[in-house]
Amino acid sequence: MDEGAPVFRFNFAAPAAASLSAGGAPKEKQCSRVSPNFDKHNSLLGYDDDGVLPPAPPPREVFPNEVELFKPFTTDPVVCQGGFTLVKGRVSTSDIFGVAKTDLVPGKYEGGLKLWECTVDLINTLRREIKDGQLSFRGKRVLELGCGHGLPGILACLKGASTVHFQDFNAEVLRHLTIPNVEANLQQDQARNKLSGGVLSKSGHPAPDVHYYAGDWGDVYELLSTVGAVDNSDCSSEEDSAQVASTGSVEQENGPDNRNAGHYNFGASALTSRSRRLSRSSRACEQGSDDAALEGGYDIIMMSETVYSLVSLPKLYDLIKKCLKPPYGVLYVAAKKHYFGVGGGTRQFKYLVEEDGVLGAHLVTDFADGSSNVREIWKFFYRS
């Protein structure tokens, strides 16, 4: 376990407008965009709040050429199970947001600069799912919500995804952390392959098409790929599509990645459009129909520590339903069972999903060490 992945405890910055509970703890404020049909869930789950957050900034795409680092981008290793190592950037809230060390500033900063422990849990679980034949990223379209460091999305890049989109509330997080961290990890992977003398197949999948989107979950769907939308802004060639369609085998965890070394597309050349490669795979491990390639959405959506706020769950779930491609799209959620003081948690999110009846749920694994809150990994999928 990476030492930089701490136990989840909110260290709230308390702006003057924040209301305090009788015990002196900051009380989370309600977003004005909360779906009205969640009122019954608020009452059933004991949630009560009366504040209003400031309006979120409009959604926008953030491009790699916007990155301006205040200082050299330094990284620390994140050592996962089996010695698999990624890196995480070292960026402080004082440098980026001008506030003292804090985990959350409601309406301004959503904790994206910190590596939460459930992220490492998710990476370990995804790698085990790959090894067990339950998951393959190859040729898939992937979205990471609330990405922060972007480590799960980076894993998707390394494992042959055709498209990886990173979303975070803050454009500043994407500019100063996510984009440099994605590039640092992919460059490390290229160097490692070169050092080991590995030969990457030129007939494998095209390099991933990587894009970054900032915005609130209530309206960022305007920029993301959504279900039912014809996604042909920058279709891959017939040859590329045939290559993606021809691969239906389950990925081996320790096998070659079959990517073209040194040719990652970070989206910098498409400043006026959102270029995306179309995947002809629409199931976590099996190939979908060719017709699915003509529709928008993502084959795999991943998120870690995003369900902490009860009041934000409806718009998060609405976004997922807009973006998760039926009938074989899969959602992985890594989070605490309960987030004390802010009302959310995996069970509250699962309750909301089950009430809707569209997706089924499977508990992949949990982590209960007796010294901290129970952490869980859930997989959600379309009901047959």
N, C-alpha and C positions, 0 to 999 in steps of 0.2 A: 504493500500500500504506500502510495506516494505521501511523503510527509507534508507536501503542500496541499493536500486535500483534507481540510479540517472538518470536524463535526459541525453540523449546521446549527449555528446560533446567530440570530440577527443582532447586529450592532447598529441600531437605528440612529441615523442623524435626525434630530428633532427640530424641524423648522418652526418658526414662531407660530405658524398657523395650525400646527399639529395639535389635535386634541389629545389629552392624556386621560388614561383610566384612573380610577381611584388609587390604584397601586403605584401610579407614576410611570407606567409603561406606555409608550406611544401606541395610540390606537390606529389601526390601519384605516385608510380612507377609501371611500367607495368611488369607483370610476363611474362617470356619468353614462358610459356606453354599456353598462351591464344590461343583459337581456331581462325584460320584465318577467319572463316565465321562470326565472330562477328564484323569485320571491319565496315560493313554497320551500325550496331547498334551504334558503337562508334560515327560515323559521324552524324547519325540521332539524337542522344541524346546529342550531343555537347561535347563528351569526347575527350580529346586530351592529350596524354602523351608520353614521349619518353625515359623514364628510363628503366632499367632492374634490377629486383631483383636478389639477390644471389640465387643459386639453393637451393631448399628446402631439408631438410634432408630426407633420404629414409623412407618410411612408416614402422612402426613396431608395434607389439602388446606390450602393457605395462602391466605387471603383478602385482598383489597386493603385492607380496613379494619383489618388487623393491622399495616400499615406504620407504623413509628415511626422517623423519621430523626433521627440524632444531630445533624446539621447540614444546611443547605440542600443539596439534591441537585444536584451539579454534573456537567456532562457535557463530553465532548470529541467533536469530529467524527470519524467514521470514513468516509473518502472512498474509495469503491470505483471500479471501472473505469467510465469514461464520466461521471465526476463525480457518480454516485449517492451520496448522503450519508445516513448514519444517525448516531445519537449513542450513545455508551457512557458509563455512569456511572463516576464516580471514587470508589471505595470501597476502603478499606484493610483488610487482615487484622487490624491492631492495633485498629482501631475496632470490628470485629465480633466477632473471636475472641480478642482480647487476646494475640495472639502477634506476634512480629516478622515483618517481610516474609518470606513463605514461599509456595511454590507448592503444598505438600501437607503435611498432617498426617494420616497414615494413621488411618482410622477416625473422624476428626473433621472434616477439611476437605479437599475434593477439587479445589481450584483454581478454583472457580467465579467468584471475584472478578476474575480476570485474563482479558483478551481474548487468546486464542491466535491465531496467524497463520492457522491452517487455517480458522478461522471466516470470515475475510475471503475466503479462497479459495473456500469453500463458497457464500458469497453471490454472488460473481462468477460462479461456475459455474451456480448456479440461475437467475440472470438470463439467462445465455447459453442455457440449456436452454429457458427460456420464449421467448426470441427465435427460437430455431431450431425451435420447435414440438414440442419433446420433453417439455414439462411445462406444466401449468396448475394453479394453486392454486384456481381459482374453484370454489366450492361444495364443496371438499374438506375432509375431516377430517384434521388435521395434528397430529403429536406431535413435539416437540423434546426429545430425551433429553440429560441433562447440559447444560442450557441456559445456565447462567451469565448473561451479558448478554442472551441471548435474541434475538440479531440475526437468525438464520435464521427463527425463528418470527415475528418482527416483519415480516420480508419477506412471509411467508405471509399475515399480517393485511392488509398493504397491497395484496396481489394477489388479494384476494377470497375467502380461505378461509372456510368457514362455521363451523369450529371449530378453535381452536388451543389445545393443551394444552402447558404448559411443565413439565418435570420436572428437578429437581436433587436431589442428595444432601442438601443443607443447606437447612432451612427459613429459616435466617438469610440465605442468599444470595438466596432468593426475596423475602424481606421487604425487605431493604435494597438490593438491586440489581435483580433481574429485574423486579419489579412496577413500581417507579418508572421503570425504563428503558423498559419497554413503553409506559407512559403518556406518557413524554416524547417518544418517537418518534411515537406516534399523534397526539399534540397538535401536534407539529411538522408532520406531514403535513396535518392539518386546516388549520393556519395557512397552509401553502404553497398549498393548494388555494384557500383564501379569497383570498389575496393575488393569485393568478394569475387569479382570476375564473372558475375552472373550475366547470362545472355537473355535479354528479354525478346520475346517473339514479336516480330514485326507484323505478323498476321493476327495478332490478338485484338483486344478492344481498343478503340480510340482513347486518347487521354481524356480525363474528365473535364467537362465544361463547368467551371466554377464561378458562381456569382454570390453576391452579398447584398442582403436587403435589411434595411432598418425600418422600424415602425412598430406601432401598437398592434396587438393581435386583432383588434377590432376592424382594422382597415388595411393591413399589409397584404391581404389577399389580392388587392388590386394589382400588385406587382408579381406575386407568385403565380406558379402554374396551378390552375384550378381544374377540377373535374368537369368534363364536358366542353371545355374550351379547346378549339383547334389550335394546336401548338406548332406552328410552322414558320416561326420567325427566322430560324436558321437551322433547317433540317439537315441532318447528316446525309451524305451522299448515299445512293443506292448501294454502293459497295460497302460502306460503313454499316448501313442498316442490315445488310445481309450477314455481315460478320457478327453483329449483335444477335440476330435472330438464330444464327446457326449454333450458338452455344447454349446448351440446356443442362450441362453437367453441373453437379454440385462442386463448389470450390473447396479445395483442400487448404487448411489453415497454414501449412508450412510450404505450400507449393509456390511456383513462380507467379508473379502478378500479371504477366502478359500485357504490360503497358509499354508505350514508346518512351524510353528514358529521355528526360530533359525536355519534354514537350507538353507541359501542362498549360491549359487555357484558363487564364485567370479573369477573362472577361474585359480586359482593358481595351480591346479593339472594338468594342461594341457600345459606344457611349450613348447612342440614341435608341438602342433596342436591346431586348433581353434575349440573347442567343442561347439556344438550348439544343442539345442533341436529343433525338427521340430514341427511347429504348423500346425494343419489342419484347421486353420481359416485364411481366406484371404480377409475378408471384414471388414470394421470398426465395423459393428454391426451384420453381418450375416456370417454364416459358408460357407466357400468355398468348392470346390470339393476336394476329397481325393487326386487326382492327383497333386494338387497344393503343397502338402506337400513334394513332391519329388523334387521340384525345389527350387533354392535359391531365395534370395531377402527378402524384409521386407514388412510386412503388413502395418506398420505405420512408417513414417519418420517425425521427428519433428526438427525444428531449430528456433533459436531466434537470431535476430540481426546479421544474417550472410550475408545479401544482401547489406551491406553498400558500398562495392567496386564494381563499375561498371565493371572494367576490370576482376574481378574474377567470374562474373556471369556465363559465358559460361561453365567453367569447373565444377562449382558447379551444374549446371543443367545437364550436361553430367553425373556426378556422380549419381544424383538422378535417372536419367533414367536407369542407370545400376542396381540400387538397389531397386527401387520401384516395388513390385510384381504386375503384371497385373492378372486379370482385375479389382480387387477391392482395390488395394493399395491406401492409402491416405497420402498426404503430408500436414502438418500444418506448416505455415510460420508466425512468429511473427516478425514485424519489423516496422521501421518508413516509412512513405510514401515517404520521401526524406531524403537523408543524404547530407547535404550541405557541399561542399568542397571535397567530395570523389566520388560523382556522382551516387551512387547507390540508392536503395530504393525499396519498394514493387511494385511500378508501373513499374519500369524498368525491374524487374524480371518477372512480369506478362506479359509485352510486349514480352520478349524473349520467354516465354512459349507459348504464343498464336501464335507467328510467327512459332513455330515448329509444332503446331497443334495436338500434341499427348495428352496433358492433358487439361482438362477444369479447370475453376477457379470459386470459390465462396467466396465472402467477408463475413466472419462469423460475424465480429464485428469491430468497430473502436472506438478510444478514442480521442476525440477532446475537450480538456479542455480550449482551447484558450490561454493558457500560454506556450505551448510547441508544438513541431512538432507533427503532427497527427500520431498516432500509429494504426496499423492495424493487424488483424489476417485473413489470407487467407487459404482456404482449396483447394488443387489441387487434381484432380482425373482423372482416365483414361476416355477418351471420349468413349461413347458406339458406 
